[in-house]
Amino acid sequence: MISGWSTGLSKIMQLTYLSMDFKLLIIGLGGSYWVLAWVGERWLFQPFAQWLGSIKQSVFKRPKTRKQYKLIMEQMKF
């Protein structure tokens, strides 16, 4: 719908005209969001989660509890 290929669809949906600059802005914002999300998942969120986990462990002074199904799977392997 952004690219302007389907004029019939825009007539059915009664869409208003969008200038090419605004279309490029929308596409640019979507692309920048995708890049930021990818960078965050790749390099930011994992170290941040590990850092928060270490702070939580040092504050509450108890180790992290493992999921029950992982313990059962480990016991079944041996």
BAFI-3210 file (N, C-alpha, C; in Angstrom, 3 decimals, decimal comma, padded with zeros to 6 digits):
// residues 78
n [1|2|3|4|5|6|7|8|9|10|11|12|13|14|15|16|17|18|19|20|21|22|23|24|25|26|27|28|29|30|31|32|33|34|35|36|37|38|39|40|41|42|43|44|45|46|47|48|49|50|51|52|53|54|55|56|57|58|59|60|61|62|63|64|65|66|67|68|69|70|71|72|73|74|75|76|77|78]
n.u [000,820|002,042|003,829|002,366|001,396|-001,073|-003,742|-006,420|-006,983|-006,565|-008,662|-010,831|-010,425|-010,546|-008,325|-006,220|-004,211|-000,685|002,322|005,444|007,675|006,703|006,061|008,622|009,679|008,165|008,964|011,703|011,662|010,599|012,637|014,801|013,870|013,858|016,621|017,598|016,275|017,422|020,140|019,887|018,923|021,055|023,439|022,932|020,748|021,173|023,701|022,834|020,710|022,154|023,741|021,769|020,831|023,081|023,231|020,814|021,296|023,393|022,135|019,963|021,239|021,040|021,206|020,245|017,229|016,764|014,826|012,210|011,653|014,048|015,758|014,576|014,924|017,724|018,157|016,954|018,667|020,856]
n.v [-001,188|001,177|001,582|002,296|000,702|-000,557|000,771|000,210|-001,076|001,036|002,681|001,128|000,970|003,605|005,350|008,117|010,457|010,095|011,797|011,337|011,895|011,529|008,831|007,750|008,548|007,000|004,418|004,651|005,065|002,606|000,880|001,819|001,216|-001,576|-002,084|-001,046|-002,773|-005,206|-004,759|-004,353|-006,882|-008,424|-007,396|-005,806|-006,521|-009,133|-008,982|-006,999|-008,293|-010,352|-008,820|-007,661|-010,014|-010,830|-008,733|-009,107|-011,601|-010,938|-009,183|-010,624|-012,878|-015,628|-018,527|-018,774|-020,395|-023,400|-024,391|-026,750|-028,716|-028,876|-029,983|-032,493|-033,527|-033,697|-035,641|-037,805|-038,384|-039,699]
n.w [000,000|000,579|-001,465|-003,704|-005,719|-005,957|-007,065|-007,251|-004,845|-003,087|-003,814|-003,027|-000,266|000,354|000,686|001,519|-000,354|-000,284|-000,043|-001,811|-000,253|002,352|002,253|001,935|004,380|006,173|005,394|005,941|008,742|009,543|008,669|010,206|012,760|012,579|012,303|014,758|016,550|015,828|016,444|019,189|020,060|019,307|020,542|022,855|024,678|025,778|027,294|029,087|030,420|031,654|033,353|034,992|036,176|037,647|039,475|040,812|041,974|043,712|045,456|046,630|047,543|046,878|044,807|041,327|040,507|038,738|035,904|036,280|034,334|032,971|034,846|035,170|032,577|032,511|034,479|033,276|031,191|032,234]
ca.u [000,000|002,907|004,537|001,481|001,164|-002,458|-004,687|-007,757|-007,100|-006,697|-010,019|-011,744|-010,223|-010,701|-007,114|-005,863|-002,947|000,524|003,419|006,575|008,530|006,120|006,226|010,019|009,845|007,590|009,848|012,940|011,419|010,472|013,964|015,635|013,370|014,340|018,063|017,761|015,834|018,420|021,332|019,548|018,881|022,359|024,538|022,591|019,822|021,752|024,586|022,041|019,987|023,139|024,123|020,663|020,812|024,158|022,833|019,750|021,930|024,178|021,228|019,166|022,181|020,669|021,431|019,089|016,631|016,623|013,490|011,994|011,728|015,452|016,294|014,048|015,584|019,087|018,094|016,581|019,779|021,821]
ca.v [000,000|002,354|001,776|002,895|-000,226|-001,006|001,899|-000,352|-001,306|002,330|003,175|000,344|001,331|005,053|005,900|009,451|010,552|010,298|012,272|010,422|012,174|010,891|007,390|007,430|008,710|005,818|003,287|004,887|004,808|001,159|000,280|002,154|000,412|-002,945|-002,101|-000,880|-003,999|-006,238|-004,442|-004,605|-008,323|-009,025|-006,950|-005,050|-007,101|-010,276|-008,539|-006,270|-009,290|-011,012|-007,853|-007,597|-011,272|-010,832|-007,800|-009,768|-012,641|-010,341|-008,542|-011,610|-013,874|-017,024|-018,844|-018,826|-021,729|-023,905|-024,841|-028,129|-029,639|-029,073|-030,922|-033,814|-033,988|-034,072|-036,897|-038,881|-038,687|-040,606]
ca.w [000,000|000,632|-002,726|-004,692|-006,822|-006,083|-007,041|-007,012|-003,411|-002,411|-004,068|-002,200|001,138|000,415|001,268|001,065|-001,064|000,510|-000,882|-001,867|000,902|003,529|002,069|002,239|005,815|006,824|005,111|006,685|010,162|009,714|008,525|011,365|013,870|012,387|012,602|016,205|017,206|015,552|017,241|020,582|020,302|019,054|021,396|024,063|025,641|026,487|028,385|030,084|031,213|032,513|034,375|035,946|036,914|038,641|040,540|041,576|042,783|044,791|046,409|047,358|048,080|046,632|043,386|040,444|040,463|037,381|035,540|036,689|033,201|032,629|035,823|034,843|031,360|032,854|035,222|032,357|030,303|032,874]
c.u [000,869|003,514|003,659|001,171|-000,306|-003,418|-006,105|-007,999|-007,273|-008,072|-011,032|-011,645|-010,379|-009,518|-006,838|-004,499|-001,806|001,627|004,577|007,522|008,012|006,229|007,647|010,313|009,328|008,488|011,159|012,791|011,279|011,810|014,861|015,170|013,884|015,819|018,297|017,343|016,857|019,688|021,064|019,540|020,258|023,393|024,135|021,799|020,391|022,723|023,831|021,285|020,947|023,570|023,034|020,583|021,895|023,855|021,774|020,332|022,700|023,280|020,507|019,989|021,697|020,829|020,114|018,527|016,431|015,205|013,372|012,139|013,173|016,111|015,835|014,715|017,015|019,109|017,760|017,726|020,725|021,222]
c.v [001,259|002,632|002,354|001,981|-000,534|000,170|001,405|-000,583|000,012|002,938|002,439|000,777|002,835|005,706|007,284|009,412|010,792|010,764|011,280|010,644|011,491|009,369|006,960|007,582|007,484|004,605|003,434|004,631|003,311|000,459|000,583|001,405|-001,017|-003,052|-001,969|-002,139|-005,112|-006,008|-004,714|-006,078|-008,946|-008,666|-006,303|-005,835|-008,281|-009,846|-007,775|-007,243|-010,036|-010,094|-007,730|-008,868|-011,323|-009,871|-008,442|-010,846|-012,036|-009,678|-009,578|-012,762|-015,318|-017,304|-018,903|-020,247|-022,147|-024,372|-026,344|-029,094|-029,864|-030,059|-032,345|-034,371|-034,411|-035,402|-038,067|-039,272|-039,728|-041,889]
c.w [000,000|-000,734|-003,831|-005,865|-007,019|-005,964|-006,790|-005,532|-002,660|-002,655|-003,199|-000,743|001,389|001,137|000,713|000,393|-000,079|-000,426|-000,817|-000,690|002,163|003,439|002,406|003,726|006,560|006,610|005,874|008,172|010,437|009,620|009,709|012,610|013,771|012,735|014,103|016,969|017,009|016,383|018,717|020,908|020,201|020,118|022,705|025,098|026,411|027,585|029,479|030,986|032,141|033,649|035,438|036,793|037,972|039,787|041,430|042,482|043,947|045,841|047,254|047,921|047,951|045,147|042,615|040,419|039,014|037,144|035,819|035,509|032,769|033,595|035,521|033,595|031,641|033,571|034,305|031,442|030,924|033,269]
res [m|i|s|g|w|s|t|g|l|s|k|i|m|q|l|t|y|l|s|m|d|f|k|l|l|i|i|g|l|g|g|s|y|w|v|l|a|w|v|g|e|r|w|l|f|q|p|f|a|q|w|l|g|s|i|k|q|s|v|f|k|r|p|k|t|r|k|q|y|k|l|i|m|e|q|m|k|f]
***
